[in-house]
Amino acid sequence: MAAADTARGLIRERALALGFDAVGFAPAALGPEAREHLAAFLAAGQHGDMHWMADRAEQRADPTALWAEARSVIALGLSYAPEGDALATLGRPDRGNISVYARGRDYHDVVKGRLKHLAQFVAARFGPAVKVFVDTAPVMEKPLAQRAGIGWQGKHTNLVSRAHGSWLFLGEIYTTLELPPDPPHADRCGTCTRCLNACPTDAFPAPYRLDATRCISYLTIEHRGTLPHALRPLLGNHIYGCDDCLAVCPWNRFAAVAREAKLRARPELTAPRLAELAALDQAGFRLAFAGSPIKRIGWARFLRNVIIAIGNSGAAALVPAAARLAGAEDPVLAEAARWAVGRLERG
């Protein structure tokens, strides 16, 4: 046990030296509550178009179903806490609001690079097998991070840290190395419901429960088709993701601005003009969002979001920007443009 404690201390030390802001250790297992929560979420169809969640639900619910030899999970967190008010752009209807996490470089690349360095250290120093994961694998990152003591899943279902608020990117290293676990983090939401009350689309049917099909992040990023007409006015000027529930969390007052320069906001993505975004062609889109996670959803889906925001702007001067796309080859984009023009013309 002394050797395992020493290994754990050295791994933590190296993780912090690599720039991670939080590190914890958990057994490669999830309790029944996490599995039951996932099963209920999927059974209710609240995952929407995210069929990959159901397709690999067994591996998601049990780390050893993903990798039978795994014994421990090293959970890592990297802060992306913004400078200033994350919601400031919401009061500027001629601008697009982009989620804080997508205003800088693609976090997958930043986090995965550091995870690989840490995994190489673990393998070289202690000899176990290791696997690294960032977001795209069937891994229940938030329950594992809570089990590793990094934070707890708040009522908005995201991880909350006493030191970093709601602003942590998560990554994991699964390993065959037996490491003493940290105690799980206690829930410290108390009676607060600010995150639930802040949601524009009422996406939380109950505390700790999310209906992704009503979530602005899901609608603007994961949903590929036509956006529900009843929800469109509620999206306001959100064009990629949503931070409303995250930004109002009281624990954010303890969060320092992210240290990693690559995760800092690019000025042109803090409050971009909707008219300029709507004028982008496909080549311009690829150029504007090179190195950004926004590029993942492609030109047509992003422009769909921009046009919905234009329709919500109340600015008659933006009618031409929407009308230009009413004949787009993409039927979803064309329909959104016609809707926006009609909404603006009706005043």
KAJO-V792504 format. One record per residue. RES is the residue in one small letter. PHI is phi in whole degrees, -180 to 180 (none if undefined). OMEGA is omega in whole degrees, -180 to 180 (NA if undefined). NEAR is the number of other ideal C-beta (glycine too) atoms within 10 Angstrom. Layout:
# KAJO-V792504
res:RES phi:PHI omega:OMEGA near:NEAR
res:RES phi:PHI omega:OMEGA near:NEAR
This chain:
# KAJO-V792504
res:m phi:none omega:179 near:7
res:a phi:-62 omega:180 near:6
res:a phi:-65 omega:179 near:9
res:a phi:-66 omega:177 near:15
res:d phi:-64 omega:178 near:11
res:t phi:-63 omega:179 near:11
res:a phi:-60 omega:-180 near:20
res:r phi:-62 omega:179 near:19
res:g phi:-64 omega:179 near:10
res:l phi:-69 omega:178 near:14
res:i phi:-66 omega:178 near:23
res:r phi:-62 omega:-180 near:16
res:e phi:-62 omega:-180 near:11
res:r phi:-69 omega:179 near:16
res:a phi:-60 omega:179 near:25
res:l phi:-67 omega:179 near:13
res:a phi:-67 omega:178 near:11
res:l phi:-78 omega:177 near:16
res:g phi:107 omega:175 near:15
res:f phi:-67 omega:-179 near:24
res:d phi:-98 omega:-180 near:24
res:a phi:-146 omega:178 near:22
res:v phi:-148 omega:178 near:23
res:g phi:-152 omega:-175 near:24
res:f phi:-129 omega:-179 near:24
res:a phi:-143 omega:172 near:25
res:p phi:-67 omega:180 near:18
res:a phi:-80 omega:-178 near:23
res:a phi:-160 omega:174 near:16
res:l phi:-121 omega:-180 near:21
res:g phi:-75 omega:-178 near:10
res:p phi:-63 omega:-178 near:8
res:e phi:-63 omega:179 near:9
res:a phi:-64 omega:180 near:20
res:r phi:-66 omega:-180 near:17
res:e phi:-67 omega:179 near:11
res:h phi:-63 omega:179 near:18
res:l phi:-63 omega:-179 near:20
res:a phi:-62 omega:180 near:12
res:a phi:-67 omega:179 near:11
res:f phi:-61 omega:-179 near:19
res:l phi:-70 omega:-179 near:17
res:a phi:-63 omega:179 near:10
res:a phi:-81 omega:-179 near:12
res:g phi:71 omega:-176 near:11
res:q phi:-81 omega:175 near:20
res:h phi:-91 omega:175 near:21
res:g phi:59 omega:-178 near:16
res:d phi:-79 omega:-176 near:13
res:m phi:-81 omega:-175 near:15
res:h phi:-64 omega:179 near:10
res:w phi:-62 omega:178 near:13
res:m phi:-69 omega:180 near:17
res:a phi:-77 omega:-176 near:14
res:d phi:-61 omega:-178 near:11
res:r phi:-124 omega:-176 near:15
res:a phi:-62 omega:-178 near:18
res:e phi:-63 omega:179 near:12
res:q phi:-69 omega:179 near:16
res:r phi:-67 omega:-174 near:24
res:a phi:-81 omega:-176 near:21
res:d phi:-146 omega:-179 near:18
res:p phi:-53 omega:-179 near:26
res:t phi:-77 omega:172 near:15
res:a phi:-75 omega:175 near:14
res:l phi:-79 omega:180 near:19
res:w phi:-149 omega:-172 near:17
res:a phi:-61 omega:-176 near:9
res:e phi:-83 omega:-177 near:12
res:a phi:-64 omega:178 near:23
res:r phi:-120 omega:-179 near:18
res:s phi:-137 omega:175 near:26
res:v phi:-121 omega:172 near:27
res:i phi:-97 omega:-177 near:28
res:a phi:-98 omega:-177 near:28
res:l phi:-125 omega:176 near:30
res:g phi:-131 omega:178 near:26
res:l phi:-127 omega:-176 near:25
res:s phi:-72 omega:171 near:22
res:y phi:-126 omega:-178 near:27
res:a phi:-56 omega:-175 near:21
res:p phi:-81 omega:172 near:23
res:e phi:-95 omega:-179 near:12
res:g phi:88 omega:-175 near:9
res:d phi:-80 omega:-179 near:10
res:a phi:-65 omega:-175 near:22
res:l phi:-106 omega:-174 near:17
res:a phi:-59 omega:-176 near:14
res:t phi:-70 omega:-179 near:19
res:l phi:-62 omega:179 near:18
res:g phi:-87 omega:-179 near:11
res:r phi:-124 omega:-171 near:14
res:p phi:-65 omega:176 near:18
res:d phi:-87 omega:180 near:16
res:r phi:-112 omega:176 near:22
res:g phi:-96 omega:178 near:25
res:n phi:-102 omega:179 near:29
res:i phi:-107 omega:179 near:27
res:s phi:-55 omega:-177 near:23
res:v phi:-52 omega:-174 near:24
res:y phi:-65 omega:-176 near:20
res:a phi:-103 omega:-180 near:23
res:r phi:-86 omega:178 near:25
res:g phi:-117 omega:179 near:22
res:r phi:-70 omega:179 near:18
res:d phi:-62 omega:-175 near:20
res:y phi:-66 omega:179 near:21
res:h phi:-55 omega:-178 near:15
res:d phi:-67 omega:-177 near:12
res:v phi:-67 omega:-177 near:21
res:v phi:-69 omega:-176 near:25
res:k phi:-65 omega:178 near:17
res:g phi:-60 omega:180 near:13
res:r phi:-71 omega:177 near:19
res:l phi:-61 omega:180 near:24
res:k phi:-64 omega:178 near:14
res:h phi:-62 omega:-179 near:15
res:l phi:-68 omega:180 near:22
res:a phi:-63 omega:177 near:19
res:q phi:-62 omega:177 near:12
res:f phi:-63 omega:-179 near:17
res:v phi:-61 omega:-178 near:22
res:a phi:-66 omega:-178 near:16
res:a phi:-71 omega:-174 near:8
res:r phi:-82 omega:-172 near:13
res:f phi:-120 omega:171 near:18
res:g phi:84 omega:-178 near:9
res:p phi:-83 omega:169 near:20
res:a phi:-82 omega:-177 near:15
res:v phi:-142 omega:172 near:20
res:k phi:-139 omega:-179 near:18
res:v phi:-112 omega:-177 near:22
res:f phi:-140 omega:173 near:22
res:v phi:-137 omega:164 near:22
res:d phi:71 omega:-172 near:15
res:t phi:-87 omega:-179 near:9
res:a phi:-92 omega:178 near:16
res:p phi:-75 omega:-177 near:18
res:v phi:-128 omega:177 near:22
res:m phi:-85 omega:-171 near:20
res:e phi:-63 omega:-174 near:23
res:k phi:-70 omega:175 near:21
res:p phi:-61 omega:178 near:23
res:l phi:-68 omega:178 near:26
res:a phi:-65 omega:177 near:28
res:q phi:-66 omega:-180 near:23
res:r phi:-65 omega:180 near:24
res:a phi:-88 omega:174 near:27
res:g phi:85 omega:-179 near:19
res:i phi:-74 omega:-179 near:30
res:g phi:-177 omega:179 near:28
res:w phi:-138 omega:176 near:20
res:q phi:-79 omega:-178 near:19
res:g phi:-76 omega:-180 near:26
res:k phi:-66 omega:175 near:22
res:h phi:-86 omega:177 near:26
res:t phi:75 omega:176 near:19
res:n phi:-91 omega:180 near:18
res:l phi:-76 omega:176 near:27
res:v phi:-121 omega:178 near:28
res:s phi:-116 omega:177 near:25
res:r phi:-65 omega:-178 near:13
res:a phi:-95 omega:-171 near:15
res:h phi:-124 omega:179 near:24
res:g phi:60 omega:-178 near:23
res:s phi:-97 omega:-172 near:24
res:w phi:-111 omega:177 near:30
res:l phi:-127 omega:164 near:28
res:f phi:-80 omega:-177 near:23
res:l phi:-115 omega:174 near:24
res:g phi:-149 omega:-177 near:27
res:e phi:-137 omega:168 near:25
res:i phi:-119 omega:171 near:26
res:y phi:-87 omega:-178 near:26
res:t phi:-146 omega:175 near:26
res:t phi:-81 omega:180 near:17
res:l phi:-75 omega:176 near:23
res:e phi:-82 omega:-179 near:15
res:l phi:-124 omega:178 near:22
res:p phi:-62 omega:-177 near:12
res:p phi:-80 omega:168 near:18
res:d phi:-82 omega:175 near:17
res:p phi:-68 omega:177 near:10
res:p phi:-60 omega:-179 near:17
res:h phi:-82 omega:177 near:20
res:a phi:-76 omega:176 near:8
res:d phi:-73 omega:-179 near:14
res:r phi:-124 omega:177 near:14
res:c phi:-74 omega:-179 near:19
res:g phi:60 omega:-179 near:8
res:t phi:-92 omega:-177 near:4
res:c phi:-64 omega:176 near:16
res:t phi:-131 omega:-177 near:13
res:r phi:-58 omega:-178 near:15
res:c phi:-64 omega:-179 near:24
res:l phi:-67 omega:-178 near:20
res:n phi:-71 omega:-176 near:12
res:a phi:-79 omega:-173 near:18
res:c phi:-68 omega:-178 near:19
res:p phi:-66 omega:-174 near:18
res:t phi:-108 omega:179 near:20
res:d phi:55 omega:-176 near:12
res:a phi:-85 omega:-180 near:26
res:f phi:-110 omega:179 near:22
res:p phi:-67 omega:178 near:12
res:a phi:-164 omega:175 near:9
res:p phi:-55 omega:179 near:14
res:y phi:70 omega:179 near:14
res:r phi:-130 omega:-180 near:16
res:l phi:-119 omega:168 near:22
res:d phi:-99 omega:-174 near:19
res:a phi:-61 omega:-177 near:20
res:t phi:-69 omega:175 near:20
res:r phi:-109 omega:-175 near:21
res:c phi:-81 omega:-178 near:26
res:i phi:-63 omega:177 near:26
res:s phi:-61 omega:177 near:21
res:y phi:-63 omega:-175 near:22
res:l phi:-63 omega:-176 near:25
res:t phi:-90 omega:-177 near:26
res:i phi:-117 omega:-172 near:21
res:e phi:-86 omega:-174 near:17
res:h phi:-76 omega:-173 near:22
res:r phi:-92 omega:-171 near:12
res:g phi:-97 omega:179 near:11
res:t phi:-68 omega:179 near:14
res:l phi:-78 omega:-180 near:18
res:p phi:-57 omega:-176 near:13
res:h phi:-61 omega:-178 near:8
res:a phi:-66 omega:-177 near:9
res:l phi:-92 omega:-174 near:18
res:r phi:-54 omega:-180 near:19
res:p phi:-61 omega:-178 near:12
res:l phi:-78 omega:-180 near:17
res:l phi:-74 omega:-179 near:21
res:g phi:55 omega:180 near:20
res:n phi:-107 omega:173 near:23
res:h phi:-70 omega:-179 near:26
res:i phi:-116 omega:175 near:29
res:y phi:-159 omega:179 near:25
res:g phi:77 omega:-177 near:23
res:c phi:-157 omega:179 near:28
res:d phi:-116 omega:-171 near:22
res:d phi:-56 omega:-178 near:23
res:c phi:-72 omega:180 near:26
res:l phi:-71 omega:-170 near:24
res:a phi:-68 omega:-177 near:22
res:v phi:-89 omega:-178 near:19
res:c phi:-64 omega:-179 near:22
res:p phi:-61 omega:-179 near:14
res:w phi:-70 omega:179 near:20
res:n phi:-65 omega:-178 near:18
res:r phi:-65 omega:179 near:7
res:f phi:-93 omega:-174 near:12
res:a phi:-82 omega:174 near:21
res:a phi:-85 omega:178 near:13
res:v phi:-58 omega:-178 near:13
res:a phi:-50 omega:-179 near:23
res:r phi:-81 omega:-176 near:13
res:e phi:-73 omega:-176 near:19
res:a phi:-62 omega:-178 near:9
res:k phi:-66 omega:-180 near:14
res:l phi:-94 omega:177 near:24
res:r phi:-71 omega:-177 near:16
res:a phi:-67 omega:169 near:20
res:r phi:-75 omega:-175 near:16
res:p phi:-52 omega:-176 near:9
res:e phi:-73 omega:179 near:11
res:l phi:-107 omega:-179 near:19
res:t phi:-77 omega:179 near:17
res:a phi:-152 omega:-176 near:17
res:p phi:-68 omega:179 near:20
res:r phi:-74 omega:-179 near:15
res:l phi:-61 omega:-179 near:24
res:a phi:-61 omega:-180 near:18
res:e phi:-70 omega:178 near:15
res:l phi:-67 omega:-179 near:23
res:a phi:-66 omega:-179 near:21
res:a phi:-85 omega:-178 near:14
res:l phi:-68 omega:167 near:17
res:d phi:-91 omega:-174 near:10
res:q phi:-65 omega:179 near:11
res:a phi:-67 omega:178 near:9
res:g phi:-65 omega:177 near:13
res:f phi:-63 omega:-179 near:18
res:r phi:-62 omega:180 near:13
res:l phi:-69 omega:-177 near:11
res:a phi:-66 omega:-174 near:18
res:f phi:-116 omega:173 near:22
res:a phi:-61 omega:-180 near:11
res:g phi:78 omega:-179 near:12
res:s phi:-107 omega:176 near:17
res:p phi:-65 omega:-178 near:21
res:i phi:-63 omega:-177 near:24
res:k phi:-60 omega:-177 near:17
res:r phi:-61 omega:-175 near:13
res:i phi:-86 omega:176 near:18
res:g phi:82 omega:-174 near:16
res:w phi:-62 omega:-173 near:18
res:a phi:-64 omega:-179 near:19
res:r phi:-68 omega:178 near:21
res:f phi:-65 omega:178 near:24
res:l phi:-64 omega:174 near:25
res:r phi:-55 omega:-180 near:29
res:n phi:-65 omega:180 near:28
res:v phi:-61 omega:-178 near:30
res:i phi:-68 omega:176 near:30
res:i phi:-61 omega:178 near:27
res:a phi:-63 omega:176 near:27
res:i phi:-62 omega:178 near:30
res:g phi:-62 omega:180 near:24
res:n phi:-89 omega:-170 near:20
res:s phi:-74 omega:-174 near:24
res:g phi:72 omega:-176 near:12
res:a phi:-101 omega:-180 near:15
res:a phi:-61 omega:-180 near:10
res:a phi:-64 omega:-179 near:10
res:l phi:-93 omega:179 near:23
res:v phi:-55 omega:-180 near:17
res:p phi:-60 omega:-180 near:11
res:a phi:-64 omega:178 near:24
res:a phi:-78 omega:-177 near:28
res:a phi:-61 omega:-179 near:15
res:r phi:-61 omega:-177 near:14
res:l phi:-103 omega:-178 near:23
res:a phi:-65 omega:178 near:17
res:g phi:-107 omega:-179 near:10
res:a phi:-59 omega:179 near:18
res:e phi:-64 omega:179 near:7
res:d phi:-73 omega:-174 near:16
res:p phi:-66 omega:179 near:11
res:v phi:-67 omega:179 near:17
res:l phi:-66 omega:-180 near:23
res:a phi:-62 omega:180 near:17
res:e phi:-65 omega:178 near:17
res:a phi:-62 omega:180 near:27
res:a phi:-66 omega:178 near:27
res:r phi:-64 omega:178 near:18
res:w phi:-62 omega:-179 near:19
res:a phi:-63 omega:179 near:28
res:v phi:-62 omega:179 near:22
res:g phi:-62 omega:-180 near:13
res:r phi:-65 omega:-180 near:19
res:l phi:-70 omega:-179 near:21
res:e phi:-68 omega:177 near:11
res:r phi:-76 omega:179 near:6
res:g phi:76 omega:NA near:6
